[in-house]
Amino acid sequence: MHPYPLKQPPAVAPHNHLYRNNGDGTFTDVTGQAGVAANIYGMAAIAADFDNDGFVDLFVTGYGRAILYRNNGNGTFTDVTGRPALRLTAGRSAPRGLTTIVTAASTYSLAGM
């Protein structure tokens, strides 16, 4: 699958952005310091606590790729997509006891994280 829908890279590579709400009607771009600046053509993002540690994690879907970021609880995130506990079960139901994040294309099952 080509990383860009138009089959040629744009002048500026696409990447994720994460903004912190300052509580006064303004936002601050914290993408770099949070560690979520992956160069992907993003499609959607889901904010949920997948590992039940009390911190909201991020699941970002993109063209040909999806990234699961675990919230470290200190304003930074770690990409845990490649961890063995995350496996793509495209089109199948997840086994009992697993948390599932459902996207339009696939079901991702998470266990033991």
N, C-alpha and C positions, 0 to 999 in steps of 0.2 A: 504494500500500500504506500503510495507516495505521501510524504509528510505535508504537502501543501495541495489543497484542492485544485488549484490552477496549474499544477505541475511545474511551477517555477517559484523560487523563493522571493518573498517580498523584499523591498528595500531595507526595511527594518524587521528583524525576526520577531515573530509573535512570542509573547511570554505572559505568564500569569501576573496579576496584580492583586495585592491584598491591602485593603485600606482599613485603618483603625478609626472608629467613630470618636471624635474628640468631645462629644457631648454638647457642643455649642453650634451645631449645624454645619460643622466643617469636618473634613477627613484628612488623615495623614497617610501617605503611601509608606507602608512598612514592609514591602515585598522583599527587599534585599536582606534586611536584618532578620526577617522571619524565616528565610530560607525556602521560599516557595516560587522562585523566579524561573521555573522550568520553561524552556523554549519549545512550547507546543502550541498548536492551533486549538485553543480551548473551545469547548462547546457548552459545558455546564459544570456546576460545582454543588456539592452537597456538604453541609455543615452538620455533623452529628458526632456523638461520643461513641465510637464503635467499640472501644475497649473498656467502657464503663469505669474510667479513672477520674471522672469529674471534669475533664477538659474537652472542649469541642474540637474534634478532628476535622480534616478536610479531605474530601474525595473529589478529584478534578478529572473530568472526562475531556478528551481531546481527540482530534482527528488521528485515528490509528493508535491511540495510547490513552491509558488512564493511570492516574497517580493517586495513591493513598498517602496522605501526610498525617503522621501522629503528632498531636500537640504535646510538646515537652513541658508545658505548664509555666514556661518562663518567657513567653513571647516568641518562641521559635518552634519550628516543626521539623520532623525527620521523615524523609521519604521511606516508607516501609513496604512499598509495592512489591519488591523482590523477595520479601521474607517468605519462607516456606508455608507459613500459616495462611497466606492469601492465595487462593487459587480460583481460577475462572471456571465456573460451572455452567457456562452458556446454555441457557434454555432448560436447565434442570433445577429442581427444588434443592435447597440446601438441607443437609442432614440435620436432625433434631439437635438443639442446643447451640446452634451457630447463629450469629448475627448476620443478617443479609442486607446488603444495600442493593436496591433494584434500580437499574437504569433502563432506558428504553431499549437498549441493545442486549444487555446481559445481566446475569445475577452474579454478584461477587460474594463469596463466602469467606468469613473471617473466623478463625479459631485460634485460641491460645496466645493471643497477643496482649 
